[in-house]
Amino acid sequence: MSSTIGTLGEFGLIARITARFPATDDVVLGPGDDAAVVRAPDSRVVATTDLLVEGRHFRRDWSSPRDVGHKAAAQNLADVAAMGARPTALLVGFAAPADLPVAWAEEFSEGLRAECSTAGAAVVGGDIVRSDTLTVAITALGDLRGAPPVRRDGAAPGDLVAVVGDLGLSAAGLALLQAGLADREPTCPAAHRRPAPPYAAGPAAAELGATAMIDVSDGLVQDLGHIAAASNVRVALRGAALRAPAALVEAVGTLARAGAPLRSPLDFMLAGGEDHALAATFPSGTALPSEWTVIGEVVEGTGVTVDGSVPAVAGWDHFG
Amino acid sequence: MSSTIGTLGEFGLIARITARFPATDDVVLGPGDDAAVVRAPDSRVVATTDLLVEGRHFRRDWSSPRDVGHKAAAQNLADVAAMGARPTALLVGFAAPADLPVAWAEEFSEGLRAECSTAGAAVVGGDIVRSDTLTVAITALGDLRGAPPVRRDGAAPGDLVAVVGDLGLSAAGLALLQAGLADREPTCPAAHRRPAPPYAAGPAAAELGATAMIDVSDGLVQDLGHIAAASNVRVALRGAALRAPAALVEAVGTLARAGAPLRSPLDFMLAGGEDHALAATFPSGTALPSEWTVIGEVVEGTGVTVDGSVPAVAGWDHFG
């Protein structure tokens, strides 16, 4: 008989799960008390929180529990990196039906642990409650290492616009999953299930003098639009600089052959979120490491343009 | 026509809500970027997270949205205080159906803001998503002011056991609400809707030399049981020291007259959680301020006893 979290109970489940989470040098006090205590070496802490709801942010038939753990951690750790900070710690709220198998919660925890390990962070605390809707609430903390946070409002005309990380793969993967075509092109569905944010590039961008930075979670145009609005500038992208990876081209072809609504690779790169690439602006002339791609420049004006025109793409609104 | 969060949209709702949250001296960067930045003056940060699920932790017909905001903030801020720390900041995850009235979300935010103000904390960030189940995820941060965290594992034989704050009122209030008798004795239902944790007593206890401390959220016996287990001692309570407040005696009488299952005031004080009192142990001879009540002592052994016997009370298990 398979065990459920209802039969194991709250405290049994906590004991099973927290045993999986190793400490790091940043952990002063880990799980098991009223609260955790985490190092904040420069006397400031970066903090961000996100919710993932089953059916809305993940589906149990499309993603393994380990995938969901990876993704839940990644999207929050990427927000920390987008401030130019090093992720240090994660807290996990877990709301689940009583009939959820214990194995699901354990595999989910393993995904969390592994993703935190990739980013250098530790899971330091959490909460487990019962709910009809499987919901994961993650809070990530980070360390700015003495540098100012890289905000959205610092872009200035003349700055370069650059990205690091994947664009469009997750959205194309979702489209393949929705069309029942995930077997045909596995790279994009895998990117949807487990985004791979370029964590180290966040603090590196801060050191390189990034003037503004954002995590691409709702779509490149929409997220650069936040930088444009906060900085009171226009972000002028060059379409030719947005080169589609082979897996994205392949996915678009697969979708077209199956009769799905026609969307180009560029559509996915401009509108697709959830890859958790980092987009940043840098002073003109900044020598960027090879993982960054310059995709445009900051000019006077408002909004985001591609080759001078406002692109016809919509980003993500959670109630849209 | 009343506005719903579905028609207003995610970004409209965020703009409406974050406008309500004033900054404090601890806020380096508030809502509106990928993450917030909060002061951590002694280079450590206390962090804790909790989920509240509609139907499980609150009911919209029993609590106003403002009540839910107060309670959601209070239970997390109390966890920070229970470490001996001063609460500094709150992050809020909000998952709601699209048909939730905007006014509900705004009133909820006002409750959060007011409770944070009482505790001296600021709301610095959050996330809003759509879900069939109204769910609130709160993370609270705090500042230890250079002192060691007051953990659960420091109690030693000979220590005093003391509490500050309400015991049993919230549980009696819940019983009255469940029995449809909330109009007969309003103090306990009010305590259930809006617990009033003694925030300042947490850091004060740390300064007084508390050897262990816990937030009473699951019931006095169960929560002192965590201290007993972590410290490898027995917590020996004196029943006569647990004096019931008038409102609790009144609530118990009202329930008894209505034919509810017989429970004594002491039952509610020992088993009732959610008042978010603080229970702590102190070295023998510590002169405690008048708001603390000494209710027993720490002795060799295991578990929690009342007048030498193991009490027949059960605490709270979220899957029990």
HADDOCK unambig.tbl for C-alpha pairs under 7 A between the chains (distance, minus, plus):
assign (segid A and resid 6 and name CA) (segid B and resid 319 and name CA) 5.07 0.50 0.50
assign (segid A and resid 9 and name CA) (segid B and resid 317 and name CA) 6.79 0.50 0.50
assign (segid A and resid 9 and name CA) (segid B and resid 319 and name CA) 5.14 0.50 0.50
assign (segid A and resid 9 and name CA) (segid B and resid 320 and name CA) 6.15 0.50 0.50
assign (segid A and resid 10 and name CA) (segid B and resid 317 and name CA) 5.84 0.50 0.50
assign (segid A and resid 10 and name CA) (segid B and resid 318 and name CA) 5.72 0.50 0.50
assign (segid A and resid 10 and name CA) (segid B and resid 319 and name CA) 5.71 0.50 0.50
assign (segid A and resid 33 and name CA) (segid B and resid 151 and name CA) 6.50 0.50 0.50
assign (segid A and resid 33 and name CA) (segid B and resid 152 and name CA) 6.45 0.50 0.50
assign (segid A and resid 34 and name CA) (segid B and resid 79 and name CA) 5.18 0.50 0.50
assign (segid A and resid 34 and name CA) (segid B and resid 82 and name CA) 6.58 0.50 0.50
assign (segid A and resid 34 and name CA) (segid B and resid 83 and name CA) 6.67 0.50 0.50
assign (segid A and resid 34 and name CA) (segid B and resid 214 and name CA) 6.53 0.50 0.50
assign (segid A and resid 34 and name CA) (segid B and resid 215 and name CA) 6.93 0.50 0.50
assign (segid A and resid 35 and name CA) (segid B and resid 46 and name CA) 6.30 0.50 0.50
assign (segid A and resid 35 and name CA) (segid B and resid 47 and name CA) 5.49 0.50 0.50
assign (segid A and resid 35 and name CA) (segid B and resid 48 and name CA) 4.64 0.50 0.50
assign (segid A and resid 35 and name CA) (segid B and resid 79 and name CA) 6.15 0.50 0.50
assign (segid A and resid 35 and name CA) (segid B and resid 80 and name CA) 6.30 0.50 0.50
assign (segid A and resid 35 and name CA) (segid B and resid 83 and name CA) 6.81 0.50 0.50
assign (segid A and resid 36 and name CA) (segid B and resid 46 and name CA) 5.58 0.50 0.50
assign (segid A and resid 36 and name CA) (segid B and resid 47 and name CA) 5.23 0.50 0.50
assign (segid A and resid 36 and name CA) (segid B and resid 48 and name CA) 6.26 0.50 0.50
assign (segid A and resid 37 and name CA) (segid B and resid 44 and name CA) 6.54 0.50 0.50
assign (segid A and resid 37 and name CA) (segid B and resid 45 and name CA) 5.53 0.50 0.50
assign (segid A and resid 37 and name CA) (segid B and resid 46 and name CA) 4.46 0.50 0.50
assign (segid A and resid 37 and name CA) (segid B and resid 47 and name CA) 6.25 0.50 0.50
assign (segid A and resid 38 and name CA) (segid B and resid 44 and name CA) 5.51 0.50 0.50
assign (segid A and resid 38 and name CA) (segid B and resid 45 and name CA) 5.29 0.50 0.50
assign (segid A and resid 38 and name CA) (segid B and resid 46 and name CA) 6.48 0.50 0.50
assign (segid A and resid 39 and name CA) (segid B and resid 43 and name CA) 5.96 0.50 0.50
assign (segid A and resid 39 and name CA) (segid B and resid 44 and name CA) 4.34 0.50 0.50
assign (segid A and resid 39 and name CA) (segid B and resid 45 and name CA) 6.30 0.50 0.50
assign (segid A and resid 40 and name CA) (segid B and resid 40 and name CA) 6.49 0.50 0.50
assign (segid A and resid 40 and name CA) (segid B and resid 43 and name CA) 4.51 0.50 0.50
assign (segid A and resid 40 and name CA) (segid B and resid 44 and name CA) 4.75 0.50 0.50
assign (segid A and resid 40 and name CA) (segid B and resid 45 and name CA) 6.26 0.50 0.50
assign (segid A and resid 41 and name CA) (segid B and resid 43 and name CA) 4.98 0.50 0.50
assign (segid A and resid 42 and name CA) (segid B and resid 43 and name CA) 6.18 0.50 0.50
assign (segid A and resid 43 and name CA) (segid B and resid 39 and name CA) 5.97 0.50 0.50
assign (segid A and resid 43 and name CA) (segid B and resid 40 and name CA) 4.51 0.50 0.50
assign (segid A and resid 43 and name CA) (segid B and resid 41 and name CA) 4.98 0.50 0.50
assign (segid A and resid 43 and name CA) (segid B and resid 42 and name CA) 6.18 0.50 0.50
assign (segid A and resid 43 and name CA) (segid B and resid 43 and name CA) 4.37 0.50 0.50
assign (segid A and resid 44 and name CA) (segid B and resid 37 and name CA) 6.53 0.50 0.50
assign (segid A and resid 44 and name CA) (segid B and resid 38 and name CA) 5.51 0.50 0.50
assign (segid A and resid 44 and name CA) (segid B and resid 39 and name CA) 4.36 0.50 0.50
assign (segid A and resid 44 and name CA) (segid B and resid 40 and name CA) 4.76 0.50 0.50
assign (segid A and resid 45 and name CA) (segid B and resid 37 and name CA) 5.53 0.50 0.50
assign (segid A and resid 45 and name CA) (segid B and resid 38 and name CA) 5.28 0.50 0.50
assign (segid A and resid 45 and name CA) (segid B and resid 39 and name CA) 6.31 0.50 0.50
assign (segid A and resid 45 and name CA) (segid B and resid 40 and name CA) 6.26 0.50 0.50
assign (segid A and resid 46 and name CA) (segid B and resid 35 and name CA) 6.28 0.50 0.50
assign (segid A and resid 46 and name CA) (segid B and resid 36 and name CA) 5.58 0.50 0.50
assign (segid A and resid 46 and name CA) (segid B and resid 37 and name CA) 4.46 0.50 0.50
assign (segid A and resid 46 and name CA) (segid B and resid 38 and name CA) 6.48 0.50 0.50
assign (segid A and resid 47 and name CA) (segid B and resid 35 and name CA) 5.47 0.50 0.50
assign (segid A and resid 47 and name CA) (segid B and resid 36 and name CA) 5.22 0.50 0.50
assign (segid A and resid 47 and name CA) (segid B and resid 37 and name CA) 6.24 0.50 0.50
assign (segid A and resid 48 and name CA) (segid B and resid 35 and name CA) 4.62 0.50 0.50
assign (segid A and resid 48 and name CA) (segid B and resid 36 and name CA) 6.26 0.50 0.50
assign (segid A and resid 48 and name CA) (segid B and resid 125 and name CA) 6.69 0.50 0.50
assign (segid A and resid 48 and name CA) (segid B and resid 126 and name CA) 6.95 0.50 0.50
assign (segid A and resid 49 and name CA) (segid B and resid 91 and name CA) 6.62 0.50 0.50
assign (segid A and resid 49 and name CA) (segid B and resid 93 and name CA) 6.62 0.50 0.50
assign (segid A and resid 49 and name CA) (segid B and resid 126 and name CA) 5.66 0.50 0.50
assign (segid A and resid 49 and name CA) (segid B and resid 127 and name CA) 6.36 0.50 0.50
assign (segid A and resid 50 and name CA) (segid B and resid 93 and name CA) 6.30 0.50 0.50
assign (segid A and resid 50 and name CA) (segid B and resid 127 and name CA) 5.39 0.50 0.50
assign (segid A and resid 51 and name CA) (segid B and resid 93 and name CA) 6.16 0.50 0.50
assign (segid A and resid 51 and name CA) (segid B and resid 127 and name CA) 6.73 0.50 0.50
assign (segid A and resid 51 and name CA) (segid B and resid 129 and name CA) 6.91 0.50 0.50
assign (segid A and resid 53 and name CA) (segid B and resid 131 and name CA) 6.48 0.50 0.50
assign (segid A and resid 79 and name CA) (segid B and resid 34 and name CA) 5.18 0.50 0.50
assign (segid A and resid 79 and name CA) (segid B and resid 35 and name CA) 6.15 0.50 0.50
assign (segid A and resid 80 and name CA) (segid B and resid 35 and name CA) 6.30 0.50 0.50
assign (segid A and resid 82 and name CA) (segid B and resid 34 and name CA) 6.58 0.50 0.50
assign (segid A and resid 83 and name CA) (segid B and resid 34 and name CA) 6.67 0.50 0.50
assign (segid A and resid 83 and name CA) (segid B and resid 35 and name CA) 6.81 0.50 0.50
assign (segid A and resid 91 and name CA) (segid B and resid 49 and name CA) 6.63 0.50 0.50
assign (segid A and resid 93 and name CA) (segid B and resid 49 and name CA) 6.62 0.50 0.50
assign (segid A and resid 93 and name CA) (segid B and resid 50 and name CA) 6.31 0.50 0.50
assign (segid A and resid 93 and name CA) (segid B and resid 51 and name CA) 6.19 0.50 0.50
assign (segid A and resid 98 and name CA) (segid B and resid 319 and name CA) 6.41 0.50 0.50
assign (segid A and resid 125 and name CA) (segid B and resid 48 and name CA) 6.69 0.50 0.50
assign (segid A and resid 126 and name CA) (segid B and resid 48 and name CA) 6.97 0.50 0.50
assign (segid A and resid 126 and name CA) (segid B and resid 49 and name CA) 5.68 0.50 0.50
assign (segid A and resid 127 and name CA) (segid B and resid 49 and name CA) 6.36 0.50 0.50
assign (segid A and resid 127 and name CA) (segid B and resid 50 and name CA) 5.40 0.50 0.50
assign (segid A and resid 127 and name CA) (segid B and resid 51 and name CA) 6.73 0.50 0.50
assign (segid A and resid 129 and name CA) (segid B and resid 51 and name CA) 6.91 0.50 0.50
assign (segid A and resid 129 and name CA) (segid B and resid 318 and name CA) 5.46 0.50 0.50
assign (segid A and resid 130 and name CA) (segid B and resid 318 and name CA) 6.08 0.50 0.50
assign (segid A and resid 130 and name CA) (segid B and resid 319 and name CA) 6.28 0.50 0.50
assign (segid A and resid 131 and name CA) (segid B and resid 53 and name CA) 6.49 0.50 0.50
assign (segid A and resid 133 and name CA) (segid B and resid 133 and name CA) 6.18 0.50 0.50
assign (segid A and resid 137 and name CA) (segid B and resid 137 and name CA) 6.36 0.50 0.50
assign (segid A and resid 151 and name CA) (segid B and resid 33 and name CA) 6.50 0.50 0.50
assign (segid A and resid 152 and name CA) (segid B and resid 33 and name CA) 6.46 0.50 0.50
assign (segid A and resid 214 and name CA) (segid B and resid 34 and name CA) 6.52 0.50 0.50
assign (segid A and resid 215 and name CA) (segid B and resid 34 and name CA) 6.92 0.50 0.50
assign (segid A and resid 317 and name CA) (segid B and resid 9 and name CA) 6.77 0.50 0.50
assign (segid A and resid 317 and name CA) (segid B and resid 10 and name CA) 5.82 0.50 0.50
assign (segid A and resid 318 and name CA) (segid B and resid 10 and name CA) 5.71 0.50 0.50
assign (segid A and resid 318 and name CA) (segid B and resid 129 and name CA) 5.39 0.50 0.50
assign (segid A and resid 318 and name CA) (segid B and resid 130 and name CA) 6.00 0.50 0.50
assign (segid A and resid 319 and name CA) (segid B and resid 6 and name CA) 5.05 0.50 0.50
assign (segid A and resid 319 and name CA) (segid B and resid 9 and name CA) 5.16 0.50 0.50
assign (segid A and resid 319 and name CA) (segid B and resid 10 and name CA) 5.70 0.50 0.50
assign (segid A and resid 319 and name CA) (segid B and resid 98 and name CA) 6.39 0.50 0.50
assign (segid A and resid 319 and name CA) (segid B and resid 130 and name CA) 6.22 0.50 0.50
assign (segid A and resid 320 and name CA) (segid B and resid 6 and name CA) 6.97 0.50 0.50
assign (segid A and resid 320 and name CA) (segid B and resid 9 and name CA) 6.14 0.50 0.50
